[in-house]
Amino acid sequence: MGARCAPPEPAAMEPRAPYDDFPVVFLPPYESPPAWVPPHERVFHPDYNNELTRFLPRTIALQKPPGAQLGFNIRGGKASQLGIFISKVIPDSDAHRAGLQEGDQVLSVNDVDFQDIEHSKAVEILKTAREITMRVRYFPYNYQRQKERTVH
């Protein structure tokens, strides 16, 4: 006959620390949660459709006759550490017709990198150029952060 094994002894229960010993953490309130969208509607809903092509970099080409305005304003620069952004596009301008929009980050102008450039240098390049080839990408999140950080 085989020897019987004794059942394992129950593990000693470690005393648990009372709740009073844990730090209390207060989380900020979630101020404006997005509206709930039923799952069957999400495939057509803009917040759920995963259509990311509008965020891809694109090229904008503009001609600027002497004395003409560009048709858009920029803000930001090296001081904000977020880049140069389009802050205003004049309706029916060449820039508007070319597809430039508020919230676009300017990545480069005529092959000059605009991602870490001083605001004044960016303005100078844009004002003096007759032909402008811009690489931009729509980046509304960083544009909002940039607006909060800088005054121009």
C-alpha positions in Angstrom: 0.0 0.0 0.0 1.2 3.4 -0.9 1.9 6.1 1.7 -0.7 8.8 2.0 0.4 12.4 1.6 -0.9 14.8 4.2 -2.9 17.7 2.8 -0.8 20.8 2.5 -1.1 23.2 5.4 -3.0 26.4 4.6 -0.6 29.2 3.9 -0.2 31.6 6.8 -2.5 34.6 6.1 -0.6 37.8 6.0 -2.3 40.6 7.9 -3.6 43.2 5.4 -2.9 46.8 6.0 -6.0 48.8 6.9 -7.3 51.2 4.3 -6.3 54.2 6.4 -2.6 53.4 5.6 -3.1 54.1 1.9 -2.8 57.6 0.4 -5.9 59.2 -0.8 -5.7 60.4 -4.5 -8.2 62.9 -5.8 -8.6 62.8 -9.6 -9.7 65.9 -11.5 -13.3 65.7 -12.7 -13.8 64.6 -16.3 -15.5 67.8 -17.4 -16.9 67.1 -20.8 -17.0 63.4 -21.7 -17.8 62.7 -25.3 -21.4 61.7 -26.1 -22.0 58.0 -26.2 -22.6 56.6 -29.7 -24.4 53.3 -30.1 -22.0 50.7 -31.6 -24.0 50.2 -34.8 -23.7 53.9 -35.6 -20.0 54.2 -34.9 -18.9 52.9 -38.4 -20.4 56.1 -39.9 -19.6 58.5 -37.0 -16.7 60.9 -37.6 -15.3 60.3 -34.1 -15.1 56.5 -34.8 -14.5 56.1 -38.5 -10.6 55.9 -38.3 -10.3 58.0 -41.4 -6.8 59.3 -40.8 -5.9 60.5 -44.3 -6.8 64.1 -43.4 -3.9 64.0 -40.9 -1.2 62.9 -43.4 1.3 65.5 -44.6 0.4 67.2 -47.9 2.0 69.7 -50.2 0.5 73.2 -50.8 1.8 75.3 -53.7 1.2 79.0 -53.8 2.2 81.8 -56.1 2.6 85.3 -54.6 2.6 88.3 -57.0 4.7 91.3 -55.8 2.8 93.2 -53.1 0.2 90.6 -52.7 -0.8 89.0 -49.3 -0.3 85.4 -48.6 -3.9 84.8 -47.5 -3.0 83.2 -44.2 -1.5 83.9 -40.8 0.9 81.8 -38.7 1.6 81.5 -35.0 4.2 79.7 -32.9 7.8 79.0 -33.5 10.8 77.8 -31.6 9.7 79.5 -28.3 6.6 77.3 -28.1 8.5 74.1 -28.9 5.5 72.9 -30.9 6.2 74.4 -34.3 4.6 76.8 -36.7 0.8 76.6 -37.2 -1.7 78.2 -39.6 -3.8 80.3 -37.3 -6.1 82.0 -39.9 -6.9 81.4 -43.6 -8.7 84.2 -45.4 -11.8 82.9 -47.1 -11.6 82.7 -51.0 -7.8 83.4 -50.9 -5.4 81.3 -52.9 -4.3 79.6 -49.7 -7.9 78.7 -48.9 -8.5 77.3 -52.4 -5.2 75.3 -52.2 -6.6 73.6 -49.1 -4.7 75.3 -46.3 -6.7 75.3 -43.0 -6.5 76.6 -39.4 -4.7 74.0 -37.4 -2.2 72.9 -40.1 1.3 72.6 -38.9 3.9 73.9 -41.3 6.5 71.2 -41.7 8.6 73.0 -44.3 8.6 75.9 -46.8 10.7 75.7 -50.0 12.7 72.8 -48.4 13.5 74.9 -45.2 12.6 72.9 -42.1 9.9 74.8 -40.1 9.6 72.4 -37.2 12.2 74.2 -35.1 12.3 77.7 -36.5 12.0 81.1 -34.9 8.7 82.9 -35.6 10.4 85.9 -37.1 12.5 83.8 -39.4 9.4 81.9 -40.6 7.6 85.2 -41.3 10.6 86.5 -43.2 10.8 83.4 -45.4 7.1 83.5 -46.2 7.0 87.2 -47.0 10.1 87.2 -49.3 9.2 84.1 -51.3 7.4 84.5 -54.7 6.7 80.8 -55.1 5.9 78.8 -52.0 5.9 75.1 -51.7 4.7 74.1 -48.2 4.6 70.7 -46.5 1.8 70.8 -43.9 -0.1 68.4 -41.8 -3.4 68.9 -39.9 -2.5 68.7 -36.2 -5.3 70.2 -34.2 -4.2 68.8 -30.9 -0.8 70.5 -30.9 -2.3 73.6 -32.4 -4.6 74.0 -29.3 -1.6 73.4 -27.0 0.4 75.9 -29.0 -2.4 78.6 -28.7 -2.4 78.1 -24.9 1.4 78.6 -24.7 2.1 81.6 -26.9 0.6 85.0 -27.6 1.5 85.3 -31.4 
